[in-house]
Amino acid sequence: MTKLSLTCRSDRLALKEPFVISRGTKTHAEVVVVAIRDAAGHVGRGESVPYARYGETVADTLQTINAYTGPFERQELRHALPPSAARNAIDCALFDLEAKARSTPAHRLAGVVELHPVETTYTISLGTPDAMAGAAARVPNLKLLKLKLGGTGDAERLATVRAARPDARLIADANEAWTDDLLEPLLAAAAYTRVDLIEQPLPAGDDDALAHVARAVPVCADESVHTTGDLQVLKNRYDAVNIKLDKSGGLTEALDMLGKARQLGFDVMVGSMVASSLAAAPALILAQHARWIDLDGPLLLAEDRPHALTIREGWIYPPSPLLWG
């Protein structure tokens, strides 16, 4: 391969308002950006989010990337670095670089003939039932809402939001906050309030109870699934899996994971951490084959990247090559 040069940096992107989940609150998105340049002057970029839940920090991720000297082939990269935010940023930058060097859209390099607009969720932060209902009511043009839940009080949260938005499709994300005792009554509450999907109700590694309850609402693995190798053991516990580039360690692994998940009969959700359009753009390739899409990070930012994704009433349009791909 032509000699390549790699640089990286961290960015701190302000959010429009605090983002609250069961594990805490954030006011900024802390992201890492990789740029890889070839001798002809083509530049590929990738963005990732080091996630404390998985033991990652921005400083460690930058150190890993700065120390990386190759290989710069995407398939070989999967063996050179573990699944991580560091590998994701490099992998997505390599995809972007190849697209620009070959004058071929990244989605075609990934085997997708054409990109179509997709509808993303819009996230309502964890709060009191009335606060969450108020937030849902303030976005009447958005028809697919993702509610962050926290355990005790979730039945009231679901009922109050549903009353405020009888027209909306709802997804609920517990972020591991439920307990075995809460599982069945809260699944029943979700069914009663017409929730489409419950995401990661129990802690990863302590989710055996899901195999022994009637799942009146489909349940999706998030923290419990990272890469293709995780899928088989989840078959009796989950109905769907959430594929995120930061968990899988890049688009290359995520594409294989998508194929295996569909082969095993899982429904697929494509998600991302809170980040900019640069992080969401590669995931749109996966989203072409997903039942649920959760790529609303750009909508949560006070200011996005130049040449940002176009998002109208919850529908995300394919990226400009000036952004990625």
C-alpha positions in Angstrom: 0.0 0.0 0.0 1.1 3.6 -0.6 2.8 5.2 2.3 0.2 6.7 4.7 0.4 9.2 7.5 -1.9 9.1 10.5 -2.9 11.9 12.8 -5.5 12.1 15.6 -7.0 14.6 18.0 -9.8 14.8 20.5 -12.8 17.1 20.2 -15.2 18.2 22.9 -18.6 18.9 21.4 -21.2 20.8 23.4 -24.7 19.3 23.6 -27.9 21.4 23.3 -29.0 20.2 26.7 -27.8 17.7 29.3 -28.1 14.0 28.2 -29.2 11.8 31.1 -29.2 8.0 31.3 -29.2 5.6 34.3 -25.5 5.8 34.6 -25.1 9.6 34.7 -25.3 12.9 32.9 -23.2 14.4 30.1 -23.1 18.0 28.7 -20.5 17.3 26.0 -19.6 14.6 23.6 -16.0 13.6 24.0 -14.8 12.2 20.6 -11.6 11.2 18.9 -11.0 12.0 15.2 -8.4 10.2 13.0 -7.2 11.5 9.7 -5.2 9.2 7.3 -3.5 10.8 4.3 -1.9 9.0 1.3 0.9 10.2 -0.9 -1.6 11.5 -3.5 -3.1 13.9 -0.9 -6.4 12.0 -0.3 -7.5 12.2 3.3 -9.8 9.7 5.1 -11.4 10.5 8.4 -13.1 8.6 11.2 -14.6 9.6 14.5 -15.2 7.4 17.6 -16.3 7.8 21.2 -14.2 6.2 24.0 -16.7 4.9 26.4 -16.1 4.7 30.2 -18.6 1.8 30.5 -16.1 -0.3 28.6 -13.0 0.9 30.4 -12.0 3.4 27.7 -10.7 7.0 28.1 -9.9 9.7 25.5 -6.3 9.8 26.7 -5.8 6.0 26.3 -7.5 6.0 22.9 -5.3 8.8 21.6 -2.2 6.9 23.0 -3.2 3.7 21.2 -3.8 5.5 17.9 -0.6 7.5 18.1 1.4 4.3 18.7 -0.2 2.5 15.8 2.1 2.0 12.9 0.1 -0.5 10.8 -1.0 -2.6 9.1 -3.3 -0.2 7.3 -5.5 -2.9 5.6 -8.9 -3.1 7.2 -9.0 -6.8 7.5 -5.6 -6.9 9.1 -6.5 -4.1 11.4 -9.1 -6.4 13.0 -6.3 -8.7 14.2 -3.9 -5.9 15.1 -6.1 -4.1 17.6 -8.9 -5.3 19.8 -12.5 -4.0 19.3 -12.4 -0.5 20.6 -13.0 3.2 19.8 -9.4 3.4 18.6 -9.9 0.6 16.1 -13.2 2.1 15.0 -11.7 5.5 14.2 -8.9 4.0 12.2 -11.2 1.6 10.3 -13.7 4.3 9.3 -10.8 6.6 8.2 -9.4 3.8 6.0 -12.9 3.2 4.5 -13.2 6.9 3.8 -9.6 7.1 2.3 -10.2 4.1 0.0 -13.5 5.7 -1.2 -11.7 8.9 -2.0 -8.6 7.3 -3.6 -10.8 5.1 -5.8 -13.5 7.7 -6.5 -16.0 5.0 -5.4 -18.6 5.7 -2.6 -17.9 3.9 0.6 -21.3 2.1 0.6 -20.4 0.4 -2.7 -17.0 -0.7 -1.3 -19.2 -2.3 1.5 -21.4 -4.0 -1.0 -24.4 -1.7 -0.7 -25.6 -0.6 -4.1 -27.4 2.6 -3.0 -28.0 4.5 0.2 -31.6 5.5 1.1 -32.8 7.9 3.8 -33.6 6.1 7.1 -35.7 7.2 10.1 -33.7 7.6 13.3 -35.0 7.6 16.9 -34.8 10.8 18.9 -33.7 10.3 22.4 -35.6 11.6 25.5 -33.3 11.8 28.5 -34.1 10.1 31.8 -36.2 12.3 34.1 -39.4 12.5 35.9 -42.5 11.2 34.0 -43.8 14.7 33.4 -40.4 16.1 32.3 -40.0 13.2 29.8 -43.6 13.7 28.5 -42.9 17.4 28.1 -39.8 16.7 26.1 -41.7 14.2 23.9 -44.5 16.7 23.3 -42.0 19.4 22.2 -41.0 17.4 19.2 -44.4 16.5 17.5 -42.7 16.3 14.1 -40.5 13.3 15.3 -42.4 10.1 15.2 -39.9 7.6 16.6 -38.8 8.3 20.2 -36.3 6.5 22.4 -36.9 6.8 26.1 -34.1 6.5 28.6 -35.3 4.5 31.6 -33.9 4.0 35.1 -35.7 1.1 36.8 -38.1 2.1 39.6 -40.8 4.5 38.2 -40.4 3.3 34.6 -44.0 2.1 34.3 -45.2 5.7 35.1 -42.6 7.1 32.7 -43.9 4.9 29.9 -47.6 5.7 30.6 -47.1 9.4 30.9 -45.1 9.7 27.7 -47.6 7.5 25.8 -50.4 9.8 27.0 -48.5 12.8 25.7 -47.6 11.2 22.4 -50.2 8.6 21.4 -49.0 9.0 17.8 -45.3 8.1 18.3 -43.5 4.8 18.0 -41.6 4.3 21.3 -38.4 2.4 22.0 -37.2 2.2 25.7 -33.6 1.8 26.8 -33.0 0.8 30.4 -29.2 0.9 30.1 -28.9 -2.2 32.5 -31.0 -0.5 35.2 -33.7 -3.1 35.7 -33.5 -6.0 38.2 -34.9 -9.5 38.0 -37.8 -8.5 40.2 -38.7 -5.5 37.9 -38.4 -7.4 34.7 -41.8 -9.0 34.3 -43.9 -6.1 35.5 -42.0 -3.6 33.4 -42.2 -5.8 30.3 -45.9 -5.9 30.9 -46.0 -2.1 31.3 -44.1 -1.8 28.0 -46.5 -4.0 26.2 -49.5 -2.1 27.6 -48.0 1.2 26.4 -47.2 -0.2 22.9 -43.5 0.0 23.2 -41.7 -1.4 20.0 -38.6 -2.6 21.8 -36.8 -2.7 25.1 -33.1 -2.2 25.0 -30.7 -3.9 27.5 -33.0 -4.1 30.6 -30.7 -6.2 32.7 -26.9 -5.8 33.3 -24.6 -7.5 30.8 -23.4 -10.7 32.2 -26.4 -10.9 34.6 -29.2 -11.3 32.1 -30.0 -15.0 32.4 -33.6 -14.2 33.6 -34.4 -13.1 30.0 -34.3 -16.8 29.0 -37.0 -17.7 31.5 -39.7 -15.0 31.0 -42.3 -14.4 28.3 -41.0 -11.4 26.3 -44.2 -9.6 25.5 -42.1 -6.9 23.9 -38.9 -7.7 21.9 -35.8 -7.3 23.9 -32.5 -6.0 22.3 -29.0 -6.6 23.5 -26.7 -3.6 23.7 -24.1 -3.7 26.4 -24.3 -7.6 26.2 -23.1 -7.7 22.5 -20.0 -6.2 21.0 -18.7 -8.4 18.1 -19.7 -11.2 15.9 -18.4 -13.7 18.4 -20.9 -12.6 21.0 -24.0 -13.4 19.0 -24.5 -17.2 19.3 -24.8 -17.3 23.1 -27.5 -14.6 23.1 -30.0 -16.5 21.1 -32.3 -17.6 23.9 -32.2 -14.3 25.7 -32.6 -11.6 23.1 -34.7 -11.0 20.1 -32.6 -8.2 18.6 -29.0 -6.9 18.8 -27.7 -3.3 18.7 -24.7 -3.0 16.5 -22.5 0.0 17.2 -19.2 0.8 15.4 -17.5 1.8 18.7 -18.4 -1.6 20.2 -17.5 -3.7 17.2 -14.3 -1.8 16.5 -15.2 -0.4 13.1 -17.4 -0.8 10.1 -15.5 -3.8 8.7 -16.4 -6.0 11.7 -19.9 -4.5 12.0 -20.7 -5.6 8.4 -19.8 -9.2 9.3 -21.7 -8.9 12.5 -24.8 -7.7 10.6 -24.7 -10.7 8.3 -24.3 -13.2 11.1 -27.0 -11.6 13.2 -29.5 -11.8 10.3 -28.4 -15.4 9.7 -29.1 -16.3 13.3 -32.6 -14.7 13.2 -32.0 -11.6 15.2 -33.6 -8.3 14.3 -31.0 -5.6 14.1 -30.8 -2.1 15.6 -28.0 0.2 14.5 -26.9 2.6 17.1 -24.1 5.0 18.0 -22.7 6.9 21.0 -23.4 10.6 21.3 -21.2 12.0 18.6 -21.2 14.1 15.4 -22.3 13.4 11.8 -18.8 12.1 11.1 -19.4 9.2 13.4 -23.0 8.5 12.3 -22.2 8.6 8.5 -20.5 5.1 8.3 -23.3 3.6 10.3 -25.8 4.6 7.6 -24.4 1.7 5.5 -25.5 -0.8 8.2 -28.8 1.1 8.7 -29.9 0.0 5.2 -30.5 -3.4 6.6 -31.7 -2.6 10.1 -35.2 -2.6 11.6 -34.4 0.2 14.1 -31.9 3.0 13.7 -30.6 5.1 16.6 -28.3 7.6 15.0 -29.6 10.9 16.5 -26.3 12.1 18.0 -26.0 15.0 15.5 -29.5 16.2 16.6 -28.3 16.4 20.2 -25.3 18.6 19.5 -25.3 22.4 19.8 -23.2 22.5 16.6 -22.3 19.7 14.2 -19.4 19.3 11.7 -19.2 21.2 8.4 -21.0 19.3 5.6 -23.1 17.6 8.3 -25.7 15.0 7.6 -29.1 16.3 6.5 -31.8 15.2 9.0 -35.4 16.3 8.3 -38.2 15.3 10.7 -36.2 12.3 11.9 -35.1 11.1 8.4 -31.3 11.0 7.8 -30.1 11.4 4.2 -26.9 9.9 2.7 -23.8 11.9 3.6 -21.9 14.2 1.3 -18.5 12.8 0.4 -17.2 16.1 1.8 -18.2 14.7 5.2 -17.4 11.0 4.8 -17.5 8.2 2.2 
